[in-house]
Amino acid sequence: MDGSPFPLVDGHGDPPLSPQGEEQARLVCARLVAAGIDTIYVTTVRRTAQTAAPLAGQLGLDPQVEAGLREVYLGEWEGGVLRKMVADADPISQRVLAEERWDVIPGAEPAAAFADRVRAAIERMAAGHPGQRVAAFTHGGVIGEALAQASGSRPFAFLGADNASISRLVISGDRWIVRGFNDTAHLDNSD
């Protein structure tokens, strides 16, 4: 982006995919097409639907929307402001990273509410598709939260998933098992 704030939808940043993002979507979907996906989930923001579209088209599936998978709400730092604040080494951004809490940001979603929202969304998807393989096109903060919960790690241990990367989580009853994080093998030759 050019440094301008992203457009907001329901208070969340909602930029479209860039041309690079469209290429990454094509590559990740080409990799997933043979993975035996039964269901596709996207969030309420357009970039997840845009990323999932090639896979949905190839598999003939209509993505379902799971609002609980939408990115952590960043309050006053929505719309791309977080990236600028981190780049500028803003003191609050330093605290976010040191304390591993998004809710250090003024008006941001409380940590416990975010954790509960992500857990509830994943539990709904698992309950709705027992024994099936689900592809969820979501956001870096959500991926980090889900894998931290699954592994019992510190909150930001899995922060930083690359765009169009693949992370794998297996749900078996009440157990969540991390099977992979930030796999970008399909993107390695796309520079």
C-alpha positions in Angstrom: 0.0 0.0 0.0 1.0 3.6 -0.5 0.8 4.5 3.2 -2.8 5.6 3.1 -5.2 3.9 5.6 -7.1 0.9 4.3 -10.8 1.2 3.8 -12.8 -0.2 6.8 -15.7 -2.6 6.8 -17.5 -2.9 10.2 -14.4 -1.2 11.8 -11.9 -3.7 10.3 -9.3 -2.9 7.6 -10.5 -4.3 4.3 -8.0 -3.8 1.5 -8.4 -5.8 -1.6 -5.6 -8.2 -2.7 -2.7 -6.6 -4.6 -1.6 -8.2 -7.8 1.1 -10.0 -5.8 -1.6 -11.2 -3.4 -3.7 -12.5 -6.4 -0.7 -14.5 -7.6 0.0 -15.9 -4.1 -3.7 -16.9 -3.9 -3.4 -18.7 -7.2 -0.3 -20.6 -6.0 -1.7 -21.6 -2.6 -5.0 -22.7 -4.1 -3.1 -24.8 -6.8 -1.3 -26.5 -3.9 -4.5 -27.1 -1.9 -6.6 -28.4 -4.8 -5.4 -32.0 -4.3 -5.6 -31.9 -0.5 -9.0 -33.4 -0.2 -10.7 -30.2 1.0 -14.4 -30.7 1.9 -15.3 -27.2 3.0 -13.9 -23.7 2.7 -14.3 -20.9 5.2 -13.5 -17.2 4.8 -14.0 -14.2 7.0 -16.1 -11.1 6.6 -13.3 -9.2 4.8 -12.9 -9.5 1.1 -9.2 -10.5 0.9 -10.0 -13.9 2.4 -12.8 -14.5 -0.1 -10.5 -13.3 -2.9 -7.7 -15.6 -1.7 -10.1 -18.6 -1.5 -11.8 -18.0 -4.9 -9.4 -20.0 -7.1 -9.8 -23.1 -4.8 -13.5 -22.7 -4.5 -13.8 -22.5 -8.2 -11.7 -25.5 -8.9 -13.5 -27.6 -6.3 -17.0 -26.3 -7.0 -17.4 -25.3 -3.4 -19.2 -22.2 -2.0 -17.1 -20.7 0.8 -18.9 -20.3 4.1 -18.4 -17.1 6.1 -17.1 -17.5 9.7 -17.0 -14.0 11.3 -15.2 -15.4 14.3 -12.1 -15.9 12.1 -11.8 -12.2 11.3 -8.5 -10.6 12.3 -8.0 -9.2 15.8 -9.6 -5.7 16.1 -6.9 -3.1 16.5 -9.0 -0.2 17.7 -7.3 3.1 16.8 -4.7 1.3 14.8 -7.0 -0.4 12.3 -6.7 0.2 8.6 -3.0 -0.4 8.3 -1.9 1.9 11.1 -0.3 -0.9 13.0 2.3 -1.5 10.3 3.2 2.2 10.3 3.5 2.3 14.1 5.7 -0.8 14.2 7.9 0.6 11.4 8.2 3.9 13.3 9.1 2.0 16.5 6.2 3.7 18.3 6.5 3.0 22.1 3.0 1.4 22.2 4.0 -1.0 19.3 7.1 -1.9 21.4 4.8 -2.7 24.3 2.5 -4.8 22.1 5.4 -7.0 21.1 7.0 -7.1 24.6 3.8 -7.9 26.4 2.4 -10.0 23.6 -1.0 -8.4 23.8 -3.0 -6.6 21.1 -5.1 -4.8 23.7 -2.2 -2.5 24.6 -3.4 -0.6 21.5 -6.0 2.0 22.4 -9.5 0.6 21.7 -8.2 -2.8 20.6 -10.0 -6.1 21.2 -9.3 -7.5 24.7 -6.9 -10.5 24.7 -9.4 -12.8 26.4 -12.2 -11.9 24.1 -10.1 -12.5 21.0 -8.9 -15.8 22.3 -12.5 -16.9 23.1 -13.7 -15.7 19.7 -11.0 -17.7 17.8 -11.6 -20.8 20.0 -15.4 -20.7 19.5 -15.0 -20.3 15.7 -12.7 -23.2 15.4 -14.9 -25.3 17.6 -17.9 -24.5 15.5 -16.1 -25.5 12.3 -14.8 -28.7 13.8 -18.3 -29.6 15.2 -19.9 -28.9 11.8 -17.4 -31.0 9.8 -16.3 -34.1 11.8 -13.8 -36.2 10.0 -13.5 -33.7 7.2 -10.7 -31.5 5.9 -11.6 -27.8 6.2 -9.6 -24.9 4.6 -10.0 -21.7 6.5 -8.7 -18.5 4.8 -8.1 -16.2 7.7 -5.5 -13.7 9.1 -2.1 -13.8 10.8 -3.3 -12.8 14.2 -6.0 -15.5 14.1 -3.4 -18.1 13.0 -1.1 -17.1 15.7 -3.8 -17.2 18.4 -5.1 -20.6 17.2 -1.7 -22.2 17.2 -0.7 -20.7 20.5 -3.8 -22.2 22.0 -3.2 -25.6 20.4 0.4 -25.7 21.6 0.0 -24.0 25.0 2.8 -21.6 23.9 3.2 -17.9 24.8 0.7 -15.7 23.0 2.8 -14.4 20.0 4.9 -17.5 19.5 3.2 -18.2 16.1 2.8 -14.6 15.1 4.1 -13.7 11.6 2.6 -16.2 9.3 3.4 -15.1 5.7 0.5 -14.2 3.4 -0.8 -17.3 1.5 1.2 -19.7 3.8 -0.3 -22.9 5.0 -0.6 -23.8 8.7 -2.2 -27.0 9.8 -4.3 -27.7 12.9 -5.9 -31.1 13.6 -8.9 -31.1 15.9 -9.6 -34.4 17.6 -12.3 -34.1 20.2 -11.1 -31.5 22.7 -7.5 -31.8 21.5 -5.9 -29.4 19.1 -2.7 -30.5 17.5 -0.3 -28.3 15.5 0.7 -30.2 12.4 2.4 -27.3 10.5 3.1 -23.6 10.5 3.8 -21.1 7.8 4.5 -23.5 5.0 5.4 -21.4 1.9 6.9 -24.1 -0.4 4.4 -23.2 -3.1 5.5 -19.5 -3.0 9.3 -20.1 -3.1 9.5 -19.5 -6.9 6.9 -16.7 -7.1 9.2 -13.7 -6.4 
